[in-house]
Amino acid sequence: MGSITDNYNQTVNQYLENIDSRTIEYAVDTVIEFVRYANREPKGLLDFHNGSKQPKEENYKYDVFEKAHAALSLDKWDRSKIGSGEICKYASDAIAFTDNLVNRHFAVPDFLNRLKDPDKQKRDKCEQALYEIYLGDDEEKAFNDAISCFGAKYPIIAFLFFIKDRDRFLPTSPDTFDSIFNSMGLSFKMSAKCGWNNYCEFIAIIKCAQDMLSKSGVCRHTVSLLDAHSAIWIMNYEEFKSWRKTIDDINIPMRPKNTIYKPDGTSDYVCARCNYQFIQTSRCPECGQLMKE
Ligand SMILES: [Zn+2]
């Protein structure tokens, strides 16, 4: 007999096998480089978990998970509660803790309105869908049922899954991730594509980043799926984007990595971009980087 997680594992692994891992590795390396730069931490181990070594706090997501998951009070759920109104009540309690993971001006009020629909049949359908997400045995079907109740609202549905299990599911913001993936050089898109397979592909990308971050050995902690999500999310920071522009532009002068003084009174530069060693000039002859004198 299969387990509830089989569909998830198969689908995510299938995407993982075909993923462009070199592109993801390059993105992860760039984020690591940025975090080192932003924290003036050129060598030591980094912490993507407690946020202390990040430009901004990303660790609030753990807090969101704890509070929202606890508010669901899943130990009090059973099938007989479907139609009682209690399940809708627990879900609205949990959604109070989204922080900025879900838009609180539009998406959250819309979700809450659906839980309070005057039509009892619709409310019962919501309770059924919520029950299937947390305690049902078919997560793909639960995802589809959630779409039919709450609309193809990716941030809400992803959040509902995220607060079920933060080691398997993630919150998302489709527009932002589209722009992040585009800047990474991945063609994967999430906007207007809310669906189980798209969600599993998204998770596979973050899982690949998790593996890369883990393998890099730069973290002082075990890298969770959520830590990898935070790391990739850094690519959306304005500070990251402007830093990246400067490292990508060879016309912005860069200090040589090293200056080697020779006995004849001349000196060599070692290029900080490509490590090429050359007689002191204004540009690296290898990569064209302009040197800061
Ligand atoms: Zn160079």
Residues whose N, C-alpha, C, O or C-beta is under 5 A from the ligand:
A	BS01	ZN	C271 R273 C274 Y276 C284 E286 C287 G288 Q289
